Amino acid sequence: HTRAFLKIQDGCNSFCTFCVIPFARGKSRSLSIADITRRVTELHAGGMQEVVLTGVHIGDYRDGEKGLEDLIEGVLKGSGIPRLRLTSLEPPEVTSRLLELYVEPRLCPHFHMSIQSANTKVLFDMKRQYKAEAIETALMAIDGQVPGSFVGMDVIAGFPGESDEEFIDSTERLRRLPWTRLPVFPSSSR
């Protein structure tokens, strides 16, 4: 056991139509960079070789005016952890500043995005805060700036109101983009 999961954030402010998390866990809130760095250092001292930064929506991470990129920089500078990994991000959260951090070999070239769909109308119906073009931009940026990275994405198939044409549009868009793994889940009233 050399990998630890460290929850850096809880709650969500997005209120997507298919999700109950904002109602069940409340608004987004985060641990401080100093506290997270201290915890990562303790985990490493206890034998952990990799820490996975996790949360409900880590792209919402905030410590005052500082965001996720500041956190990653702080942990890499303030700890000796050999490997640091991120969990789910949304496409607009894959910023050029974030991608620049991957020059640090301790930051695992692993991306997971819960895109849910690659069709703009379906994303709008889901109340996602981005369009299909943001998915294309994020995937092409990852491919261009972090070559050889692992990219996994969650997709919901059969979202209520999704037409065959919208499903085909989503499928065709994903077919021509670079990614590694695509778990697909049927839409559920749960």
Buried (B, 14 or more C-beta within 10 A) or exposed (E): EEEBEBBBBBBBEBEBEBBEBBEEBEEBBBBBBEEBBBBBBEBBEEEBEBBBBBBBBBBBBBBEEBBBBBBBBBBBEBBEBEBBBBBBBBBBBBBEEBBEBBEEEBBBBBBBBBBBBBBBBBBBBBEBBBBBEBBBBBBEBBBEBBEEBBBBBBBBBEBEEBEEEBBEBBBEBBEEBEBEEEEEEEBEEE
